[in-house]
Amino acid sequence: MNGPFGTIIDELSVSEWQLDKPPETEAATDVKGGDGGFSFQFSGHSFQYDRLGLSQE
């Protein structure tokens, strides 16, 4: 996906504190590009990556 600053984002690190339990897979799902970033699902949680960084939705 294109990141908020025009570079390609191949992978992101999700901190343990953002998850309830260890993920079953390392793959994100439902990845959607948006204005200035993108959103995705990972380990049952919704995340947003934009110019402010990674946050939970």
MOPAC internal coordinates of N, CA, C and O (Angstrom, degrees):
PM7 1SCF
backbone

  N    0.0000 0     0.00 0     0.00 0    0    0    0
  C    1.4515 1     0.00 0     0.00 0    1    0    0
  C    1.5216 1   109.15 1     0.00 0    2    1    0
  O    1.2310 1   121.65 1   -26.08 1    3    2    1
  N    1.3093 1   114.45 1   153.92 1    3    2    1
  C    1.4592 1   119.87 1   173.41 1    5    3    2
  C    1.5199 1   108.82 1   -79.08 1    6    5    3
  O    1.2310 1   121.08 1   -50.37 1    7    6    5
  N    1.3157 1   115.54 1   129.63 1    7    6    5
  C    1.4493 1   120.94 1   177.88 1    9    7    6
  C    1.5151 1   111.47 1   -80.86 1   10    9    7
  O    1.2310 1   119.78 1    -4.12 1   11   10    9
  N    1.3144 1   118.03 1   175.88 1   11   10    9
  C    1.4597 1   122.08 1  -176.43 1   13   11   10
  C    1.5279 1   114.26 1   -67.33 1   14   13   11
  O    1.2310 1   119.77 1   164.20 1   15   14   13
  N    1.3255 1   118.04 1   -15.80 1   15   14   13
  C    1.4566 1   120.69 1  -178.66 1   17   15   14
  C    1.5206 1   112.68 1  -111.15 1   18   17   15
  O    1.2310 1   120.86 1  -162.27 1   19   18   17
  N    1.3489 1   115.96 1    17.73 1   19   18   17
  C    1.4478 1   121.23 1   174.62 1   21   19   18
  C    1.5152 1   116.05 1    86.55 1   22   21   19
  O    1.2310 1   119.70 1  -174.40 1   23   22   21
  N    1.3160 1   118.18 1     5.60 1   23   22   21
  C    1.4599 1   120.86 1   177.44 1   25   23   22
  C    1.5285 1   109.74 1  -100.96 1   26   25   23
  O    1.2310 1   121.07 1   -24.80 1   27   26   25
  N    1.3144 1   115.57 1   155.20 1   27   26   25
  C    1.4550 1   121.04 1   178.72 1   29   27   26
  C    1.5331 1   109.07 1   -78.32 1   30   29   27
  O    1.2310 1   120.33 1   -48.49 1   31   30   29
  N    1.3278 1   116.97 1   131.51 1   31   30   29
  C    1.4606 1   122.66 1   176.95 1   33   31   30
  C    1.5297 1   107.65 1  -104.64 1   34   33   31
  O    1.2310 1   120.62 1   -66.74 1   35   34   33
  N    1.3263 1   116.43 1   113.26 1   35   34   33
  C    1.4650 1   121.46 1   179.34 1   37   35   34
  C    1.5216 1   112.01 1   -89.38 1   38   37   35
  O    1.2310 1   120.70 1   146.73 1   39   38   37
  N    1.3255 1   116.27 1   -33.27 1   39   38   37
  C    1.4621 1   119.91 1  -179.69 1   41   39   38
  C    1.5181 1   110.23 1  -156.74 1   42   41   39
  O    1.2310 1   121.15 1   -25.07 1   43   42   41
  N    1.3288 1   115.41 1   154.93 1   43   42   41
  C    1.4608 1   123.26 1   176.50 1   45   43   42
  C    1.5195 1   108.54 1  -130.71 1   46   45   43
  O    1.2310 1   120.58 1   -25.88 1   47   46   45
  N    1.3007 1   116.50 1   154.12 1   47   46   45
  C    1.4617 1   121.05 1   173.54 1   49   47   46
  C    1.5199 1   108.59 1   -99.30 1   50   49   47
  O    1.2310 1   120.98 1   -51.47 1   51   50   49
  N    1.3232 1   115.74 1   128.53 1   51   50   49
  C    1.4608 1   122.03 1   174.96 1   53   51   50
  C    1.5213 1   106.61 1  -104.45 1   54   53   51
  O    1.2310 1   120.36 1   -54.44 1   55   54   53
  N    1.3250 1   116.92 1   125.56 1   55   54   53
  C    1.4660 1   121.61 1  -177.71 1   57   55   54
  C    1.5261 1   111.41 1   -71.02 1   58   57   55
  O    1.2310 1   121.00 1   -29.41 1   59   58   57
  N    1.3263 1   115.69 1   150.59 1   59   58   57
  C    1.4622 1   121.09 1   179.41 1   61   59   58
  C    1.5191 1   112.12 1   -57.20 1   62   61   59
  O    1.2310 1   119.76 1   143.31 1   63   62   61
  N    1.3293 1   118.07 1   -36.69 1   63   62   61
  C    1.4577 1   120.42 1  -177.36 1   65   63   62
  C    1.5251 1   112.49 1   -67.22 1   66   65   63
  O    1.2310 1   119.78 1   164.31 1   67   66   65
  N    1.3362 1   118.02 1   -15.69 1   67   66   65
  C    1.4595 1   121.33 1   178.59 1   69   67   66
  C    1.5312 1   112.47 1   -86.32 1   70   69   67
  O    1.2310 1   120.27 1   175.81 1   71   70   69
  N    1.3197 1   117.08 1    -4.19 1   71   70   69
  C    1.4600 1   122.25 1  -177.69 1   73   71   70
  C    1.5218 1   110.11 1  -120.60 1   74   73   71
  O    1.2310 1   120.51 1   -28.52 1   75   74   73
  N    1.3388 1   116.64 1   151.48 1   75   74   73
  C    1.4625 1   121.09 1   177.66 1   77   75   74
  C    1.5185 1   111.85 1   -80.53 1   78   77   75
  O    1.2310 1   120.88 1   148.15 1   79   78   77
  N    1.3242 1   115.93 1   -31.85 1   79   78   77
  C    1.4624 1   121.70 1  -176.53 1   81   79   78
  C    1.5249 1   108.20 1  -151.23 1   82   81   79
  O    1.2310 1   119.59 1   -13.25 1   83   82   81
  N    1.3134 1   118.38 1   166.75 1   83   82   81
  C    1.4687 1   120.04 1   178.30 1   85   83   82
  C    1.5332 1   110.89 1   -59.90 1   86   85   83
  O    1.2310 1   120.02 1   -40.64 1   87   86   85
  N    1.3152 1   117.57 1   139.36 1   87   86   85
  C    1.4677 1   120.01 1  -179.28 1   89   87   86
  C    1.5215 1   112.02 1   -68.80 1   90   89   87
  O    1.2310 1   121.01 1   -32.00 1   91   90   89
  N    1.3309 1   115.68 1   148.00 1   91   90   89
  C    1.4636 1   120.78 1   177.10 1   93   91   90
  C    1.5220 1   111.67 1   -80.10 1   94   93   91
  O    1.2310 1   120.39 1   156.21 1   95   94   93
  N    1.3155 1   116.85 1   -23.79 1   95   94   93
  C    1.4528 1   122.57 1  -179.74 1   97   95   94
  C    1.5265 1   109.23 1  -141.46 1   98   97   95
  O    1.2310 1   120.57 1   -19.58 1   99   98   97
  N    1.3075 1   116.52 1   160.42 1   99   98   97
  C    1.4677 1   120.46 1   178.34 1  101   99   98
  C    1.5231 1   111.93 1   -95.49 1  102  101   99
  O    1.2310 1   120.27 1  -179.10 1  103  102  101
  N    1.3253 1   117.08 1     0.90 1  103  102  101
  C    1.4620 1   120.92 1  -175.71 1  105  103  102
  C    1.5278 1   111.68 1   -93.01 1  106  105  103
  O    1.2310 1   120.87 1   -42.59 1  107  106  105
  N    1.3227 1   115.94 1   137.41 1  107  106  105
  C    1.4567 1   122.10 1   173.06 1  109  107  106
  C    1.5278 1   108.76 1   -84.92 1  110  109  107
  O    1.2310 1   120.83 1   -25.83 1  111  110  109
  N    1.3197 1   116.02 1   154.17 1  111  110  109
  C    1.4575 1   121.18 1   177.27 1  113  111  110
  C    1.5232 1   109.61 1  -126.06 1  114  113  111
  O    1.2310 1   121.12 1   -11.47 1  115  114  113
  N    1.3170 1   115.47 1   168.53 1  115  114  113
  C    1.4691 1   123.08 1   176.31 1  117  115  114
  C    1.5333 1   111.75 1    50.59 1  118  117  115
  O    1.2310 1   120.70 1  -134.50 1  119  118  117
  N    1.3273 1   116.26 1    45.50 1  119  118  117
  C    1.4652 1   121.95 1  -179.47 1  121  119  118
  C    1.5231 1   108.89 1   -76.25 1  122  121  119
  O    1.2310 1   120.73 1   -55.06 1  123  122  121
  N    1.3443 1   116.21 1   124.94 1  123  122  121
  C    1.4645 1   121.66 1  -178.01 1  125  123  122
  C    1.5214 1   109.68 1  -132.18 1  126  125  123
  O    1.2310 1   121.50 1   -52.91 1  127  126  125
  N    1.3170 1   114.73 1   127.09 1  127  126  125
  C    1.4527 1   119.93 1   175.57 1  129  127  126
  C    1.5082 1   110.34 1   -74.64 1  130  129  127
  O    1.2310 1   120.94 1   -30.52 1  131  130  129
  N    1.3040 1   115.80 1   149.48 1  131  130  129
  C    1.4604 1   121.13 1   178.74 1  133  131  130
  C    1.5065 1   110.23 1  -143.13 1  134  133  131
  O    1.2310 1   121.04 1     5.19 1  135  134  133
  N    1.2892 1   115.62 1  -174.81 1  135  134  133
  C    1.4547 1   121.78 1   179.86 1  137  135  134
  C    1.5297 1   109.16 1   -73.01 1  138  137  135
  O    1.2310 1   120.36 1   -74.44 1  139  138  137
  N    1.3101 1   116.92 1   105.56 1  139  138  137
  C    1.4507 1   121.09 1   176.80 1  141  139  138
  C    1.5173 1   115.53 1    84.08 1  142  141  139
  O    1.2310 1   119.73 1  -161.56 1  143  142  141
  N    1.3126 1   118.12 1    18.44 1  143  142  141
  C    1.4599 1   120.49 1   178.83 1  145  143  142
  C    1.5164 1   110.89 1   166.64 1  146  145  143
  O    1.2310 1   120.60 1    25.21 1  147  146  145
  N    1.3288 1   116.46 1  -154.79 1  147  146  145
  C    1.4579 1   120.82 1   178.09 1  149  147  146
  C    1.5211 1   110.15 1  -156.68 1  150  149  147
  O    1.2310 1   121.11 1   -15.13 1  151  150  149
  N    1.3290 1   115.48 1   164.87 1  151  150  149
  C    1.4541 1   121.83 1   177.65 1  153  151  150
  C    1.5199 1   108.77 1  -124.53 1  154  153  151
  O    1.2310 1   120.90 1   -20.26 1  155  154  153
  N    1.3352 1   115.88 1   159.74 1  155  154  153
  C    1.4557 1   120.57 1   179.82 1  157  155  154
  C    1.5251 1   110.16 1  -162.01 1  158  157  155
  O    1.2310 1   121.29 1   -15.00 1  159  158  157
  N    1.3232 1   115.13 1   165.00 1  159  158  157
  C    1.4621 1   123.28 1   174.84 1  161  159  158
  C    1.5277 1   107.48 1  -106.18 1  162  161  159
  O    1.2310 1   120.74 1   -41.18 1  163  162  161
  N    1.3339 1   116.19 1   138.82 1  163  162  161
  C    1.4539 1   120.23 1   176.07 1  165  163  162
  C    1.5205 1   108.97 1  -150.20 1  166  165  163
  O    1.2310 1   120.78 1   -56.19 1  167  166  165
  N    1.3094 1   116.12 1   123.81 1  167  166  165
  C    1.4574 1   123.15 1   176.79 1  169  167  166
  C    1.5334 1   112.14 1    52.80 1  170  169  167
  O    1.2310 1   120.82 1  -139.32 1  171  170  169
  N    1.3427 1   116.03 1    40.68 1  171  170  169
  C    1.4621 1   120.98 1   177.39 1  173  171  170
  C    1.5100 1   115.36 1    81.62 1  174  173  171
  O    1.2310 1   119.50 1  -171.24 1  175  174  173
  N    1.3158 1   118.56 1     8.76 1  175  174  173
  C    1.4618 1   122.69 1  -179.57 1  177  175  174
  C    1.5241 1   110.56 1  -122.73 1  178  177  175
  O    1.2310 1   120.90 1   -29.46 1  179  178  177
  N    1.3158 1   115.88 1   150.54 1  179  178  177
  C    1.4689 1   122.16 1   176.64 1  181  179  178
  C    1.5236 1   109.04 1   -98.46 1  182  181  179
  O    1.2310 1   121.09 1   -47.74 1  183  182  181
  N    1.3294 1   115.53 1   132.26 1  183  182  181
  C    1.4630 1   121.23 1  -179.56 1  185  183  182
  C    1.5243 1   110.31 1  -126.95 1  186  185  183
  O    1.2310 1   121.43 1   -23.99 1  187  186  185
  N    1.3207 1   114.87 1   156.01 1  187  186  185
  C    1.4638 1   123.95 1   176.04 1  189  187  186
  C    1.5150 1   107.14 1  -129.37 1  190  189  187
  O    1.2310 1   120.42 1   -45.91 1  191  190  189
  N    1.3362 1   116.81 1   134.09 1  191  190  189
  C    1.4612 1   120.71 1   173.60 1  193  191  190
  C    1.5156 1   107.59 1  -120.57 1  194  193  191
  O    1.2310 1   120.77 1   -60.13 1  195  194  193
  N    1.3405 1   116.13 1   119.87 1  195  194  193
  C    1.4574 1   121.01 1  -179.67 1  197  195  194
  C    1.5224 1   108.86 1  -144.36 1  198  197  195
  O    1.2310 1   120.20 1    15.85 1  199  198  197
  N    1.3019 1   117.22 1  -164.15 1  199  198  197
  C    1.4719 1   121.24 1  -175.21 1  201  199  198
  C    1.5325 1   113.24 1   -62.92 1  202  201  199
  O    1.2310 1   120.45 1   163.46 1  203  202  201
  N    1.3287 1   116.74 1   -16.54 1  203  202  201
  C    1.4541 1   121.08 1   178.16 1  205  203  202
  C    1.5242 1   112.98 1   -93.17 1  206  205  203
  O    1.2310 1   120.46 1   176.53 1  207  206  205
  N    1.3331 1   116.72 1    -3.47 1  207  206  205
  C    1.4607 1   121.52 1   178.76 1  209  207  206
  C    1.5168 1   111.99 1   108.16 1  210  209  207
  O    1.2310 1   120.94 1    21.45 1  211  210  209
  N    1.3098 1   115.80 1  -158.55 1  211  210  209
  C    1.4607 1   122.73 1  -177.40 1  213  211  210
  C    1.5246 1   109.51 1   -93.53 1  214  213  211
  O    1.2310 1   120.62 1   -49.71 1  215  214  213
  N    1.3341 1   116.42 1   130.29 1  215  214  213
  C    1.4602 1   120.58 1   177.66 1  217  215  214
  C    1.5228 1   109.52 1  -143.04 1  218  217  215
  O    1.2310 1   121.11 1   -21.72 1  219  218  217
  N    1.3173 1   115.48 1   158.28 1  219  218  217
  C    1.4541 1   120.49 1   175.82 1  221  219  218
  C    1.5150 1   108.58 1   -86.18 1  222  221  219
  O    1.2310 1   121.60 1   -36.17 1  223  222  221
  N    1.3229 1   114.55 1   143.83 1  223  222  221
  C    1.4730 1   118.95 1   178.49 1  225  223  222
  C    1.5051 1   109.90 1   -89.85 1  226  225  223
  O    1.2310 1   120.10 1   180.00 1  227  226  225

